Amino acid sequence: MQIAIELPNDFMAMHTTQEVKQEIRLSYALRLYKAAAVTLAKGAGLAGLDVYDFMQCCKKEEIPVIDVTKEELEDELASMLN
């Protein structure tokens, strides 16, 4: 599916169409992932990236990729040691 949006000509003069498309796809994928509307893998696919590159983008935007509290992690580690 394609969606058309209008952007100012002066903005488009500074960027290639491909750069704008990629930035929009990435921004939308990050937004959906942050809202828990898509998985990490789905977000990566939507952004046109592999999972590792998408994780780097999440890190840059301070979006956690591991949704575990400190207490949950400590409990998990403790259960592994017993």
QUINOR-V242250 format. One record per pair of residues at least 6 apart in sequence whose C-alpha atoms are under 7 Angstrom apart, sorted by the first residue. I is the first residue (numbers start at 1). J is the second residue. Records with the same first field share a line. If there is no record, write none. Layout:
# QUINOR-V242250
I: J, J
This chain:
# QUINOR-V242250
25: 46, 47
26: 47
29: 43, 46, 47
30: 43, 58
32: 38
33: 39, 40, 43
34: 63
40: 51
41: 51
44: 50, 51, 54
55: 65
58: 64
